[in-house]
Amino acid sequence: MRRRELLIGWLDYLKLNERLIQLVVESGFKPDFVAYITRGGDIPGTLISQRMDLPYVAIGAAHWPG
């Protein structure tokens, strides 16, 4: 299977996170908390929880190839 990557700058990354938050707010969904997987989800999970004033739960994940 071919691996695909998308390289974006930090400002674009933050804009994408803001768009995600906007979509959640506009949907009318009101979560009680934000849960994210630490393997890549730290920044979006933290940003969402801060912007929406929600507590968060970080779920640890590990991967050992082979």
HELIX and SHEET records of a PDB file:
HELIX    1   1 TRP A   10  SER A   27  1                                  18    
HELIX    2   2 ASP A   42  ARG A   51  1                                  10    
SHEET    1   A 2 VAL A  34  ILE A  37  0                                        
SHEET    2   A 2 TYR A  56  ILE A  59  1                                        
END                                                                             
